[in-house]
C-alpha cells in the first residue's frame, strides 16, 4: 500500500504540471495494517532540493521503525527524477544506500544497468530488489537479466495502466518471462 503522494513525478505535459514539488505522507504503518496492507511503499525522491530529499529519508526511518514494531515491511520506491540528477545509475545506487540505512526491507528501482545492479544487490545483502523497466519493450530482457543477477522481480507501476490494453501487455511480459516467446 502506498504510504505517500507526490507531485514530483508529473511531466510537463500533465494537465497540472507542478510549480513546486509536494510530497505528502498519507498513512502510518498502523493505519496501513488496519486497512489490510501486507507492506508499505514509500517514495525516495532524488535530485530535488534538500528539504524534499531529507523529508524522504526522515519518512523512511520513521516508517521503518514503526512498521518494524508491528511486522509491516517497508519497500522504498527510488525515484532519481529531479533536475539535479546527473549520473542516473549512481543516483539509483545512492537512493538504495539511503533506503538501506533508513531501515527499508526492500527497494523498487529503475533499471540501473548491469554493473550498478550488481553493486546494489551486494549492498542489499539478500533483501529484495525489484526492477522497474525502462520501457515496456525492454521489460522482458531487463527482467531476465535482473533475475539472473539475483533481483526479486519486476515492479510494474502506473505507466503500465496508461497504455492501451494493459492486460495484453501483462500477458506479453508473462510470456517473455516464462520463455513462452523470445524477449524483444
C-alpha positions in Angstrom: 0.0 0.0 0.0 1.4 3.4 -1.0 2.2 5.5 2.1 2.7 8.8 0.4 1.9 11.0 -2.6 4.0 13.4 -4.6 3.6 15.8 -7.5 7.2 15.4 -8.4 6.6 12.7 -11.0 4.2 14.7 -13.1 5.7 15.5 -16.5 5.5 18.9 -18.1 2.7 17.7 -20.4 0.5 16.8 -17.4 -2.7 18.9 -17.3 -1.4 20.4 -14.0 2.4 20.4 -14.1 3.9 21.1 -10.7 5.1 24.6 -10.0 6.6 23.4 -6.7 7.2 19.9 -5.6 4.8 18.5 -2.9 5.5 15.3 -1.0 2.8 14.3 1.5 2.6 11.3 3.9 -0.8 9.6 3.6 -0.8 7.0 6.4 1.1 5.4 9.2 2.1 1.7 9.3 -0.7 1.0 11.9 -3.2 2.7 9.6 -1.9 0.6 6.7 -2.2 -2.6 8.7 -5.7 -1.7 9.7 -6.5 -1.3 6.0 -5.1 -4.7 5.2 -1.7 -3.8 3.8 1.0 -6.5 3.7 3.7 -3.8 3.1 4.0 -0.1 2.8 5.6 1.6 -0.3 7.3 5.0 0.1 8.9 7.2 -2.5 12.5 8.3 -2.1 12.8 11.4 -4.4 16.4 12.2 -5.5 17.7 15.2 -7.4 15.4 17.7 -5.7 16.2 20.3 -3.0 17.5 19.3 0.4 14.1 19.7 2.1 12.5 17.1 -0.2 15.3 14.6 0.0 15.7 15.0 3.8 12.0 14.6 4.2 12.1 11.3 2.2 14.9 10.0 4.4 13.1 11.0 7.6 9.9 9.3 6.4 11.9 6.2 5.6 13.4 6.0 9.0 10.1 6.7 10.8 8.0 4.2 8.8 10.7 1.5 9.0 10.8 1.9 12.8 7.1 2.0 13.2 6.5 -0.8 10.7 9.2 -3.0 12.3 7.3 -2.8 15.6 4.1 -4.2 14.1 5.7 -6.5 11.5 4.8 -4.4 8.4 7.7 -4.3 5.9 8.7 -1.1 4.1 9.6 -1.0 0.4 11.3 2.2 -0.8 10.5 3.2 -4.4 13.7 5.0 -5.5 12.9 7.9 -7.9 16.0 9.6 -9.3 13.9 12.0 -11.3 14.9 15.5 -10.0 16.7 18.1 -12.1 19.9 17.7 -10.1 20.4 14.0 -11.1 23.4 13.8 -13.4 24.6 10.2 -13.2 21.4 8.2 -13.3 22.8 4.8 -12.2 24.9 6.4 -9.4 21.8 8.3 -8.2 20.0 4.9 -8.0 22.8 3.4 -6.0 22.7 6.4 -3.7 19.0 6.1 -3.3 19.3 2.4 -2.4 22.0 3.2 0.2 19.7 5.8 1.8 16.8 3.3 1.8 19.0 0.6 3.4 20.4 3.0 6.0 16.9 4.2 6.7 15.7 0.6 7.5 13.9 -0.4 4.3 13.0 -4.1 3.9 13.3 -3.9 0.1 13.6 -1.4 -2.8 12.0 -0.9 -6.2 14.4 0.8 -8.6 14.6 1.9 -12.2 16.8 -0.4 -14.3 20.3 0.9 -13.5 22.3 -1.2 -15.9 24.1 -4.5 -15.1 27.2 -3.1 -13.2 25.1 -0.9 -10.9 22.6 -3.6 -10.3 25.4 -6.0 -9.2 26.6 -3.3 -6.7 23.1 -2.7 -5.5 22.4 -6.4 -4.9 25.7 -6.7 -2.9 24.7 -3.7 -0.9 21.2 -5.1 -0.2 22.8 -8.4 1.0 19.8 -10.6 0.2 17.0 -8.0 0.8 14.6 -7.9 -2.2 15.2 -5.6 -5.1 12.5 -5.1 -7.7 13.3 -3.6 -11.1 11.2 -1.0 -12.9 11.6 -1.4 -16.6 12.9 1.5 -18.7 10.2 0.7 -21.3 7.6 -2.0 -21.9 9.5 -3.2 -25.0 12.7 -3.7 -22.9 10.9 -5.1 -19.8 11.3 -8.7 -20.6 15.1 -8.6 -21.4 15.8 -6.4 -18.4 13.8 -8.6 -16.1 15.6 -11.8 -17.3 19.0 -10.2 -16.7 17.9 -8.8 -13.3 16.6 -12.2 -12.2 19.8 -13.9 -13.4 21.8 -11.5 -11.2 19.5 -12.2 -8.2 16.8 -9.5 -8.2 13.4 -10.4 -6.7 11.3 -9.5 -9.8 9.8 -6.7 -11.7 7.9 -3.7 -10.3 5.1 -2.6 -12.5 3.9 1.0 -11.9 1.2 3.3 -13.1 2.9 3.6 -16.6 1.5 0.2 -17.4 -2.1 1.2 -16.8 -1.7 4.3 -19.0 -1.1 2.1 -22.0 -3.9 1.0 -24.4 -4.6 -2.6 -23.3 -2.6 -3.2 -20.1 -3.9 -6.8 -19.9 -2.3 -7.7 -23.2 1.0 -6.1 -22.1 0.9 -8.2 -18.9 0.3 -11.3 -20.9 3.2 -10.4 -23.2 5.5 -9.9 -20.2 4.4 -13.1 -18.7 5.1 -15.0 -21.9 8.6 -13.4 -22.1 9.5 -14.2 -18.5 8.3 -17.7 -18.7 10.0 -18.2 -22.0 6.8 -18.8 -24.0 8.1 -16.2 -26.6 11.5 -14.7 -27.2 12.3 -11.4 -25.4 12.1 -8.3 -27.6 
